[in-house]
Amino acid sequence: MRDLDTLIKAYDIRGTVPDQLDADLSFQVGAAFAHVSGAGLIAVGHDMRLSSPQLADAFAAGVNSRGADVLAIGLASTDLLYFASGARDVPGAMITASHNPPAYNGIKLCRPGAAPVGRDTGLTEIKSLLETGLSDHDGPAGITRREDLLPAYSEYLRGLVDLAGDRRLKVVVDAGNGMAGRTAPVVLDHPAFEIVPLYFELDGTFPNHEANPLNPANLVDLRAAVRRHQADVGLAFDGDADRCAFVDENGDAVSPNNIISLIATRTLAVYPGAAIVYNVITSKAVAEQITEHGGRPVRTRVGHSFIKQVMAEYDAVFGGEHSGHYYFRQFWRADTGMLAALHVLAALRQTDQTLSTLTAQFSRYADSGEINSTVTDIPAVLDRVEKHYAANGAAVDRLDGLTITLPDGAWFNLRPSNTEPLLRLNVEASDQHSMTELRQEVLAFLGPVNSTRQES
């Protein structure tokens, strides 16, 4: 019996193939999702991992077994699947393990209009059906039809961003052998861009580097290529291409906080006074920039399901996370790294400034990145940390984990992992020295450091 508690995460289903996730289980998830959604048509896409076509076919067969039809869009980025769900107003399933190593695969699910499916919005019910089994379906089976939506997706994205300008940009794009190798050549096929491709060949073994641009080690080739080609900007996508990282003309990585601020200020110029959503780990400079440009900053928990829910509540036009996920109301509040890339490219087209100069205005504080520490008794540690800092005049916030704000404005967040005995620490202060001191002070409460600068 598989350990479904380990396999079914907060926002998706993910595990190693075939011991945790195989075609039989994918079939069962497809059948359960068809039952839970009650939909007559479900869109299904998959990434380039070696196991993905088989898992996608099995999922589709499970959907068909319950009498529902499948719109199979084939090789796709996750945001292309979201486009299918939004444009056709149908639930969707994406077979992908995002940035995880080759042995992994998974299933991301959404409701019509790319609305998220998480533990509280369908995954718990699906887990229960996997444990108890579905009753027999006595009606006719559904059918699967195939359609390539990449051209429509590309046209839609480019229609959302004004690419007017006199400047032609040289852009290095590192697809990491992931799905951006299929989508980027189409979306970025524009006279404004000269594209220098890196690792566009679809290869689920990831022969060049992991498709996780949040890890600095995976940006080494991109940074070198930007300098070598004297490019204006570098783009790095993760495996399912829903996340994008940026490198400036000097080959230096640009903080996602600065990209959030850049896109937020552009968006507020079009939608004055609009709400912009950001998570608890995002730099406080983001909220400051939103306020200074007349917007309404809205703070929320980490995770796409929370971001999307809060965006809907506040009718927010844009949302961003420290991990390089960018959400747009015009894209059904879903995250799309490709649309974020178009916004940054458009901003460069409309100025003669370099990306480093354009984003320098948004850099106000020093941050630690995310540091993971193995902690045996997480509640006890959090309680000890809270009592210590509260006794010394700090403000305490428990929106997501524990956020402590010191009287001088420095702050840190401690957030438990959903799946491991880890506490994730993020620290921000006015300068590098102050940040380092606070980081070391907090780490002393936690014990040995497990790893550093990992995504949420």
C-alpha positions in Angstrom: 0.0 0.0 0.0 1.5 3.4 -1.0 2.0 6.1 1.6 -0.6 8.6 0.3 0.2 11.0 3.1 3.7 11.4 1.7 2.6 11.3 -2.0 -0.2 13.9 -1.7 1.4 17.2 -0.9 -0.3 20.5 0.1 -0.7 21.6 -3.6 -0.1 18.6 -5.8 0.7 14.9 -6.0 4.4 14.1 -6.3 6.8 11.2 -5.8 9.3 8.9 -7.3 8.5 6.7 -10.3 7.4 3.9 -10.2 7.6 3.0 -6.5 5.4 5.9 -5.4 3.7 7.0 -8.6 3.0 4.7 -11.5 0.5 4.3 -14.4 -2.0 2.4 -12.2 -2.1 5.1 -9.6 -2.3 7.9 -12.3 -5.3 6.1 -13.7 -7.0 6.0 -10.3 -6.2 9.7 -9.7 -7.7 10.5 -13.1 -10.9 8.6 -12.2 -11.1 10.2 -8.8 -10.6 13.7 -10.2 -13.3 13.2 -12.8 -15.6 12.1 -10.0 -14.7 15.0 -7.7 -14.9 17.7 -10.4 -18.1 16.3 -12.0 -16.8 17.8 -15.3 -17.7 16.5 -18.7 -14.3 17.6 -20.2 -10.8 17.8 -18.5 -7.7 19.2 -20.1 -4.5 17.1 -19.6 -0.9 18.1 -20.4 2.5 16.6 -19.6 6.1 17.6 -19.5 9.2 16.0 -21.1 10.0 13.6 -18.3 10.6 10.0 -19.5 7.6 8.7 -17.5 5.2 11.6 -18.3 3.6 10.3 -21.6 2.6 7.0 -19.9 1.3 8.7 -16.8 -0.7 11.3 -18.9 -2.2 8.5 -21.0 -3.1 6.6 -17.8 -4.6 9.7 -16.2 -6.7 10.3 -19.3 -7.9 6.7 -19.4 -9.0 7.1 -15.8 -11.0 10.2 -16.7 -12.5 8.4 -19.6 -13.5 5.5 -17.4 -15.8 7.8 -15.5 -17.6 8.9 -18.6 -15.7 12.3 -19.0 -13.9 13.4 -22.1 -10.2 14.5 -22.2 -8.7 17.4 -24.1 -5.1 16.1 -24.4 -2.8 19.1 -25.2 0.4 16.9 -25.2 3.8 18.4 -24.3 3.1 21.5 -22.4 4.4 23.9 -19.7 2.2 24.1 -16.6 1.1 27.6 -17.6 0.0 26.3 -21.0 -2.2 23.8 -19.1 -3.5 26.7 -17.1 -4.3 28.5 -20.4 -6.2 25.5 -21.6 -8.2 25.4 -18.3 -8.9 29.2 -18.4 -9.6 29.6 -22.1 -11.9 26.5 -22.3 -13.2 26.9 -18.7 -12.5 23.3 -17.8 -10.6 21.5 -15.1 -7.0 20.5 -15.9 -4.3 18.1 -14.9 -0.6 18.6 -15.6 1.8 15.6 -15.3 5.0 17.1 -14.0 7.4 17.2 -11.1 8.5 20.7 -11.8 12.1 21.2 -10.8 12.5 17.9 -9.0 15.2 15.3 -10.1 14.6 12.9 -13.0 13.3 10.1 -10.8 10.3 12.1 -9.7 7.0 12.9 -11.4 3.7 14.3 -10.2 0.2 15.6 -11.0 -0.9 19.2 -10.6 -4.6 19.7 -10.7 -6.8 22.8 -11.2 -10.5 23.5 -11.4 -12.1 25.5 -14.3 -10.5 28.8 -14.9 -7.2 27.5 -13.6 -8.5 27.7 -10.0 -6.2 25.8 -7.6 -6.8 22.4 -6.2 -5.1 21.8 -2.8 -5.7 19.8 0.3 -8.7 21.9 1.2 -10.1 22.2 -2.3 -10.1 18.6 -3.6 -6.9 16.7 -2.8 -8.2 15.4 0.5 -11.4 14.1 -1.2 -9.3 12.5 -3.9 -7.0 10.9 -1.3 -10.1 9.4 0.4 -11.4 8.0 -2.9 -8.0 6.4 -3.6 -8.1 4.7 -0.1 -11.7 3.5 -0.4 -12.1 3.0 -4.1 -14.7 4.3 -6.5 -18.0 2.6 -7.2 -18.4 1.2 -10.7 -19.4 3.6 -13.5 -22.2 2.0 -15.5 -22.4 4.7 -18.3 -20.5 5.0 -21.5 -16.8 5.8 -21.4 -15.5 9.2 -22.4 -13.2 9.9 -25.4 -9.8 11.7 -25.7 -9.1 14.2 -28.4 -5.8 15.9 -29.0 -5.2 19.6 -29.7 -2.1 21.8 -29.8 -2.9 25.0 -27.9 0.7 26.4 -28.1 -0.1 28.9 -30.9 -3.2 30.2 -29.1 -1.3 30.4 -25.8 1.5 32.4 -27.4 -0.9 34.8 -29.1 -2.8 35.3 -25.9 0.3 36.1 -23.8 1.7 38.5 -26.3 -1.6 40.3 -26.4 -1.3 41.1 -22.7 2.0 43.0 -23.0 2.8 46.0 -25.1 6.2 45.2 -26.7 6.4 48.5 -28.5 9.8 50.3 -28.5 12.8 51.0 -30.6 15.3 48.8 -28.7 16.2 45.3 -30.0 17.2 43.0 -27.1 19.6 40.2 -27.0 18.1 37.6 -24.7 19.8 34.4 -23.5 17.2 31.8 -22.5 18.2 28.7 -20.5 15.4 26.2 -20.8 17.2 23.7 -18.7 16.1 20.9 -21.1 12.6 21.6 -19.8 9.4 22.7 -21.3 10.5 26.3 -22.0 12.5 24.6 -24.9 9.1 24.1 -26.5 7.3 27.3 -25.5 10.0 30.0 -25.6 10.8 29.7 -29.3 7.1 30.4 -30.1 6.3 33.1 -27.5 9.6 35.0 -28.0 9.6 34.8 -31.8 9.4 38.5 -32.2 11.4 41.1 -34.2 12.2 42.8 -30.9 14.3 39.9 -29.6 17.5 38.1 -30.6 17.3 34.8 -28.8 20.4 32.9 -27.7 19.2 29.4 -26.7 20.7 27.3 -24.0 19.5 23.7 -23.5 16.3 23.9 -25.5 16.4 20.1 -26.3 13.6 18.4 -24.3 15.3 15.9 -22.1 13.8 14.5 -18.9 17.2 13.3 -17.6 18.3 17.0 -17.3 21.9 16.3 -18.7 23.2 19.8 -18.2 21.9 20.9 -14.8 18.8 20.7 -12.6 15.9 22.7 -13.9 15.7 24.7 -10.7 16.7 28.3 -11.3 16.4 29.2 -7.6 19.6 27.3 -6.9 22.5 29.6 -7.9 24.5 26.6 -9.2 22.0 26.2 -12.0 22.5 29.7 -13.2 26.3 29.4 -13.8 25.9 28.6 -17.5 23.3 31.3 -18.1 25.4 34.0 -16.3 28.5 33.1 -18.4 26.5 33.1 -21.6 25.0 36.5 -20.9 28.5 38.0 -20.4 29.9 36.1 -23.4 27.2 37.3 -25.8 27.0 40.7 -24.2 23.3 40.2 -23.8 20.8 42.5 -22.3 19.1 39.9 -20.1 19.1 36.2 -19.3 16.0 34.1 -18.5 16.1 30.7 -16.7 13.0 28.5 -16.5 12.3 25.5 -14.3 11.3 22.1 -15.6 7.6 22.8 -16.2 8.4 26.5 -17.2 5.9 28.1 -14.9 8.7 29.8 -13.0 11.3 32.2 -14.4 14.6 33.6 -12.9 16.3 36.7 -14.3 20.0 37.6 -14.9 21.0 41.1 -15.7 23.5 42.4 -18.3 26.4 41.8 -15.9 25.5 38.2 -15.5 24.2 38.8 -11.9 21.0 37.2 -10.7 18.2 39.6 -10.1 16.2 39.1 -6.9 12.6 37.9 -7.4 11.7 40.7 -5.0 12.9 43.3 -7.5 11.1 41.6 -10.3 7.9 41.7 -8.3 8.4 45.4 -7.7 9.1 46.1 -11.3 6.0 44.3 -12.6 3.9 45.7 -9.8 4.9 49.3 -10.6 4.2 48.7 -14.3 0.8 47.2 -13.5 -0.2 50.0 -11.2 0.5 52.5 -14.0 -2.3 50.8 -15.9 -4.6 49.9 -12.9 -4.2 52.8 -10.4 -5.0 51.9 -6.9 -5.2 48.2 -7.5 -4.4 45.5 -5.0 -1.1 43.6 -5.4 -0.5 40.4 -3.4 2.8 39.2 -2.0 3.7 36.5 0.5 5.2 36.7 4.1 8.8 36.0 2.9 8.8 38.7 0.3 11.0 41.8 1.1 9.2 44.6 2.8 10.5 46.8 0.0 7.8 45.3 -2.2 5.0 46.6 0.0 6.7 49.9 0.2 6.9 50.2 -3.6 3.3 49.2 -4.0 2.2 51.8 -1.6 4.4 54.5 -3.0 3.0 53.8 -6.5 -0.6 54.1 -5.2 -1.4 50.5 -4.9 -2.8 48.4 -2.1 -0.3 45.8 -0.8 -1.9 42.6 0.5 0.2 40.1 2.4 -0.6 36.4 2.4 0.8 32.9 3.1 3.3 31.1 1.0 1.9 28.9 -1.8 0.0 29.3 -5.0 -3.4 28.2 -3.6 -3.2 31.0 -1.0 -2.0 33.6 -3.4 -4.8 32.8 -5.9 -7.5 32.8 -3.2 -6.4 36.1 -1.8 -6.1 37.6 -5.3 -9.7 36.6 -5.9 -10.9 38.1 -2.6 -9.2 41.5 -3.3 -9.6 41.4 -7.1 -5.8 41.9 -7.2 -4.2 42.5 -10.6 -0.9 40.9 -9.8 0.8 38.7 -7.2 4.4 37.6 -6.6 6.4 35.1 -4.5 10.0 35.1 -3.5 10.4 31.8 -5.3 9.9 33.3 -8.8 6.2 32.6 -9.2 4.3 35.5 -10.7 0.5 35.6 -10.9 -1.7 37.7 -13.2 -5.4 38.5 -13.0 -5.4 38.6 -16.8 -4.1 35.0 -16.8 -6.9 33.6 -14.5 -4.8 34.5 -11.4 -2.5 31.7 -12.4 1.3 31.8 -12.3 3.2 32.1 -15.5 7.0 32.7 -15.8 6.6 33.4 -19.5 4.3 36.4 -19.0 6.6 37.7 -16.3 9.5 37.5 -18.8 7.5 39.4 -21.3 6.8 42.2 -18.8 10.5 42.5 -18.0 11.4 42.5 -21.7 8.8 45.1 -22.4 10.2 47.3 -19.6 13.6 47.1 -21.1 12.2 47.9 -24.6 10.7 51.1 -23.2 13.9 52.5 -21.8 17.6 52.7 -22.6 18.5 51.6 -19.1 20.1 48.3 -18.3 18.3 45.7 -16.2 20.7 46.3 -13.3 19.9 50.0 -13.3 16.2 49.5 -13.8 16.0 47.2 -10.8 18.5 49.0 -8.5 15.8 51.3 -7.3 13.9 48.4 -5.8 16.9 47.0 -3.7 16.6 48.5 -0.2 17.5 45.8 2.3 19.8 42.8 2.8 18.3 39.3 3.0 19.6 35.9 3.9 17.8 33.8 1.3 16.0 30.7 2.7 18.0 28.5 5.2 16.7 25.1 6.2 17.5 23.6 9.6 16.7 20.1 10.8 14.7 20.5 14.0 13.3 17.6 16.1 10.7 19.5 18.2 9.5 22.3 15.9 6.7 23.6 18.2 9.1 23.9 21.2 11.7 25.8 19.2 9.1 28.2 17.8 7.7 28.8 21.2 11.2 29.5 22.6 12.0 31.9 19.8 8.7 33.7 20.1 9.0 34.2 23.9 12.6 35.4 23.6 11.9 38.1 21.0 8.5 39.1 22.4 10.2 39.8 25.7 12.6 42.1 24.0 9.9 44.3 22.4 9.5 42.5 19.0 6.2 42.2 17.2 4.9 38.7 16.6 2.8 37.6 13.6 1.6 34.0 12.9 0.0 34.4 9.5 2.4 31.8 8.1 4.8 30.2 10.6 6.3 32.7 12.9 7.3 36.2 11.8 9.2 38.4 14.2 9.7 42.1 13.5 12.3 43.9 15.7 11.9 47.5 16.8 14.6 48.6 14.2 12.5 47.1 11.4 14.6 44.0 10.8 12.5 40.9 10.6 12.7 37.1 10.2 10.2 34.3 9.4 10.4 30.7 10.6 8.1 28.4 8.7 7.8 24.6 9.2 8.1 22.4 6.1 5.0 20.6 5.1 6.8 17.3 4.6 10.0 17.2 6.6 11.3 18.0 10.1 12.7 21.3 8.8 12.3 25.0 9.8 12.8 27.4 7.0 14.4 30.7 8.0 14.3 34.0 6.0 15.9 37.1 7.5 15.9 40.7 6.3 17.6 43.8 7.7 18.7 47.3 6.7 22.3 46.2 5.8 24.4 43.1 5.4 26.1 43.3 8.8 22.8 43.6 10.7 21.2 40.8 8.6 24.2 38.5 9.3 24.1 39.2 13.0 20.3 38.5 13.3 20.6 35.4 11.1 23.3 33.9 13.3 21.3 34.8 16.4 18.2 33.0 15.2 20.2 30.0 13.9 21.6 29.5 17.4 18.1 28.6 18.5 17.7 26.1 15.7 20.8 23.9 15.8 22.7 22.6 12.7 22.0 24.1 9.3 20.7 21.5 6.8 20.9 23.5 3.6 20.7 27.0 2.4 18.9 29.2 -0.2 16.2 26.6 -1.1 12.7 27.4 -2.4 9.6 27.1 -0.3 
